[in-house]
Amino acid sequence: MNAVSAHDNLAKKDLRAGPDRYGAHMYLTPPSQSAPQIAAKPPWLVVGPGLAALVGLFMLTVVYRFDGRTAMQANLHLSNQAMLLTGLVAYVVPLALAFPAGMVLGGRMPTAMAVPAIVLMLLGTLAVAFTPNGLVLLVGRVLGGLGAGEALGVTVALIRGLRTGRGAAAGTLAGLGVLMLAIAPFVGGALSDSLNFRVTYLIGAVVLFLVLIVTAVLGIVSVSSAKPAVPPMSPMQPMPYGAGYPPPGPQYPQPGQLGPQYPQQAQPGPVYPAPGQPGTPYPQQGQPDPSYPPPGPPSA
């Protein structure tokens, strides 16, 4: 009887543990949903910000010449210290501050960052071209430095995002940038001696205006021809190329519900003697065991 009770208790325990044991609480993981993919920028989008960055590097050293005082310094009556402050420091510091902003945001919105940068450069170049004193020169150099730094950051961000030809584009930009820094003092000095120092900045303003038009046109073309971003797919939407998701499988019981019941036993197990009833009596001492045959005659 005790064995039957233990068997029943074990069966009930298996029924209660059935859902957990046989995977009733296992849930199917839905397909992962990826974030929308950002379309790669076309490589020709680097042209506008790249040209603006080269013009900005040219304007960095055009205020100096290696053979003496510049025509700007003599015309505005600036000392060497004032020329260093308004001509170089006022341009380099804003350039360094604006470069990270253009590099961070230029990869996502290159045209929206490049156009304001070129506008700042254009305003700064015009301010220097028509400057009457050192204060206006300082303002113009600050504006030009901000625009140049932002344009340079956008150019670097676009080059980093190229899928092919990244090394060639970076090497070309670096080589042309060094060339602009090297020839600017000679070109500026030649134009100042033959015409006027303001002519250099007027030519620079015209070039920046053309670069602004090119950048805006390329940005419009890029936006109009850009492919829409791929939206994330829900579990019930078909996968690419028409392959749909398989139909949902069988529903499992909810947590807290029992799984499928085991079939009931048709016949009960062996009935053991009830408590209090004696079992099969053992033979008394000296009496033969009835389960064994009686001993035979002794051997001679």
C-alpha positions in Angstrom: 0.0 0.0 0.0 2.9 2.3 0.8 4.4 1.6 -2.7 1.1 2.5 -4.4 0.9 5.8 -2.5 4.4 6.6 -3.4 3.7 5.8 -7.1 0.6 8.1 -7.1 2.5 10.9 -5.5 5.2 10.6 -8.0 2.7 10.7 -10.9 1.0 13.8 -9.5 4.4 15.4 -9.1 5.2 14.6 -12.8 1.9 16.2 -13.8 2.6 19.4 -11.9 6.2 19.5 -13.3 5.1 18.5 -16.8 4.8 22.0 -18.4 8.2 23.0 -17.1 9.8 19.6 -17.9 8.5 19.2 -21.4 9.0 22.7 -22.6 5.5 24.1 -22.2 7.0 27.4 -21.0 9.4 27.7 -24.0 8.7 30.6 -26.2 9.8 31.2 -29.8 12.1 34.2 -30.1 10.7 36.6 -32.8 13.1 37.6 -35.6 15.4 40.4 -34.7 14.5 43.8 -36.0 17.5 45.7 -37.4 17.7 49.5 -37.3 17.1 51.4 -40.6 20.2 51.3 -42.7 21.7 54.7 -43.7 22.3 54.9 -47.4 26.0 55.5 -48.4 26.7 59.0 -49.6 27.8 59.2 -53.3 31.6 59.9 -53.7 31.1 63.0 -55.9 29.5 64.7 -52.9 33.0 65.3 -51.6 33.7 67.8 -54.4 32.0 70.8 -52.9 33.3 70.6 -49.3 36.7 69.6 -50.6 37.1 72.7 -52.8 35.9 74.9 -49.9 38.4 73.3 -47.6 41.2 73.9 -50.1 40.2 77.6 -50.4 40.2 77.8 -46.6 43.7 76.4 -46.3 44.8 78.9 -49.0 43.3 81.8 -47.0 45.2 80.7 -43.9 48.7 81.6 -45.2 47.8 84.2 -47.9 48.1 87.0 -45.3 51.9 86.5 -45.0 54.9 86.7 -47.3 58.4 85.6 -46.7 60.3 88.7 -48.1 59.0 91.3 -45.6 55.9 93.2 -44.5 52.7 92.5 -46.4 50.7 95.1 -48.2 47.8 94.5 -45.9 49.9 95.2 -42.8 51.3 98.4 -44.3 48.0 99.6 -45.5 46.2 99.0 -42.2 49.2 100.2 -40.1 49.4 97.0 -38.1 52.3 95.9 -36.0 53.8 92.5 -36.2 52.0 91.4 -33.0 48.7 92.7 -34.2 49.2 91.1 -37.6 50.0 87.8 -35.9 46.8 88.1 -33.7 44.4 89.2 -36.4 45.9 87.3 -39.3 46.9 83.9 -37.9 45.5 83.3 -34.4 42.0 84.7 -35.2 41.9 82.2 -38.1 43.5 79.0 -36.6 41.6 79.0 -33.3 38.0 79.1 -34.9 39.2 76.5 -37.5 40.2 74.1 -34.7 37.0 74.7 -32.8 34.7 74.2 -35.9 36.5 71.1 -37.3 35.0 68.5 -34.8 31.5 69.7 -35.4 31.9 69.4 -39.2 33.5 66.0 -38.8 30.7 64.6 -36.5 27.7 65.9 -38.4 29.2 66.0 -41.8 28.7 62.3 -42.5 25.0 62.5 -41.9 24.1 65.9 -43.3 27.0 67.0 -45.5 25.2 69.6 -47.6 23.4 71.1 -44.6 26.8 71.5 -42.9 28.9 72.5 -46.0 26.6 75.3 -47.3 26.6 77.4 -44.1 30.4 76.8 -43.8 30.9 78.2 -47.3 28.6 81.1 -46.6 30.7 82.0 -43.5 33.9 81.8 -45.5 32.4 84.0 -48.2 31.3 86.6 -45.6 34.7 86.5 -43.9 36.5 86.9 -47.2 34.4 89.9 -48.2 35.0 91.5 -44.8 38.7 91.2 -45.3 38.6 92.4 -48.9 36.8 95.7 -47.8 38.3 96.0 -44.3 39.0 99.6 -43.2 40.9 98.7 -40.0 42.1 95.9 -37.9 38.8 95.2 -36.1 37.0 94.4 -39.3 39.9 92.3 -40.3 39.7 90.4 -37.0 36.0 89.7 -37.5 36.5 88.6 -41.1 39.3 86.2 -40.2 37.2 84.7 -37.4 34.3 84.0 -39.8 36.6 82.6 -42.4 38.3 80.3 -39.9 34.9 79.0 -38.6 33.8 78.2 -42.1 37.1 76.6 -43.2 37.2 74.4 -40.1 33.6 73.2 -40.7 34.2 72.6 -44.4 37.4 70.6 -43.6 35.5 68.5 -41.1 32.8 67.7 -43.5 35.3 66.7 -46.1 37.1 64.4 -43.8 33.8 62.8 -42.7 32.7 62.2 -46.3 36.1 60.6 -47.2 35.9 58.3 -44.2 32.5 57.2 -45.4 33.6 56.2 -48.8 33.4 52.5 -49.6 36.1 52.5 -52.2 39.0 54.8 -53.0 39.2 56.2 -49.5 43.0 56.2 -49.4 43.3 57.9 -52.8 40.8 60.6 -51.9 42.6 61.2 -48.5 46.0 61.4 -50.2 44.8 63.7 -52.9 43.2 66.1 -50.4 46.3 66.1 -48.1 48.6 66.8 -51.1 46.5 69.6 -52.4 46.1 71.1 -48.9 49.8 71.2 -48.4 50.2 72.8 -51.9 47.6 75.5 -51.0 49.4 76.3 -47.8 52.8 76.6 -49.6 51.8 78.7 -52.7 49.4 81.0 -50.9 52.1 83.5 -49.7 53.7 83.7 -53.1 50.4 84.2 -55.0 49.1 86.7 -52.4 52.4 88.7 -52.6 52.4 88.7 -56.4 48.8 90.0 -56.6 49.5 92.6 -53.8 52.5 94.0 -55.6 51.0 94.1 -59.0 47.4 95.2 -58.1 46.2 95.4 -54.5 45.9 93.0 -51.5 42.1 93.3 -51.7 42.2 91.8 -55.2 43.3 88.5 -53.7 40.3 88.3 -51.4 37.9 89.4 -54.1 39.1 86.6 -56.3 38.7 84.2 -53.3 35.2 85.4 -52.8 34.3 84.7 -56.4 35.8 81.2 -56.2 33.8 80.6 -52.9 30.6 81.7 -54.6 31.1 79.2 -57.4 31.9 76.5 -54.9 28.7 77.4 -53.0 26.7 76.9 -56.2 28.4 73.6 -56.9 27.9 72.3 -53.4 24.2 73.3 -53.4 23.5 71.7 -56.8 25.3 68.4 -55.8 23.4 68.3 -52.6 20.1 68.7 -54.3 21.0 66.0 -56.8 22.1 63.7 -53.9 18.8 64.2 -52.1 16.7 63.7 -55.1 18.5 60.5 -56.2 18.9 59.0 -52.7 17.3 55.7 -52.1 14.9 55.5 -49.1 16.3 53.9 -45.9 15.4 50.3 -45.4 12.7 50.2 -42.6 12.9 47.5 -39.9 10.8 44.4 -40.7 8.1 43.2 -38.3 7.7 39.5 -37.6 4.7 39.2 -39.9 6.1 41.1 -42.8 7.6 39.2 -45.7 11.3 38.9 -45.9 13.2 40.3 -48.9 12.8 38.5 -52.3 9.3 37.4 -51.3 10.3 34.8 -48.8 7.6 35.0 -46.1 7.9 34.0 -42.5 6.6 30.5 -41.6 3.2 30.2 -39.9 3.2 30.3 -36.2 3.6 26.9 -34.5 1.4 25.2 -31.9 0.5 27.3 -28.9 2.0 26.1 -25.7 0.1 26.4 -22.4 0.4 29.6 -20.5 2.5 29.8 -17.4 0.6 28.2 -14.5 -1.5 25.9 -16.6 -0.9 22.1 -16.6 0.3 20.4 -19.7 -1.4 17.4 -21.4 -2.8 14.8 -18.9 -1.4 11.4 -18.7 -3.9 8.5 -19.6 -5.5 6.9 -16.6 -4.5 3.4 -15.7 -7.1 0.8 -16.9 -6.3 -1.6 -14.2 -5.0 -0.9 -10.7 -1.6 -2.2 -9.6 -1.2 -5.2 -7.3 -3.0 -4.8 -4.0 -0.8 -5.2 -1.1 -2.1 -6.5 2.3 -3.9 -3.8 4.2 -2.1 -2.5 7.3 -2.9 -4.8 10.3 -3.3 -8.0 8.2 -0.4 -10.5 8.6 1.4 -11.6 5.5 2.5 -15.1 4.7 3.5 -16.8 8.0 7.0 -18.2 8.2 7.4 -21.8 9.2 8.0 -22.4 12.8 11.3 -23.7 14.0 11.5 -27.4 13.6 8.8 -27.6 10.9 9.6 -28.2 7.3 9.2 -25.5 4.8 6.2 -26.3 2.5 7.8 -24.6 -0.5 10.7 -27.1 -0.6 10.3 -30.9 -1.3 10.8 -33.2 1.6 14.3 -34.6 2.0 15.0 -38.0 0.4 16.4 -41.1 2.0 19.9 -40.8 3.3 22.5 -42.1 1.0 24.4 -45.3 1.8 
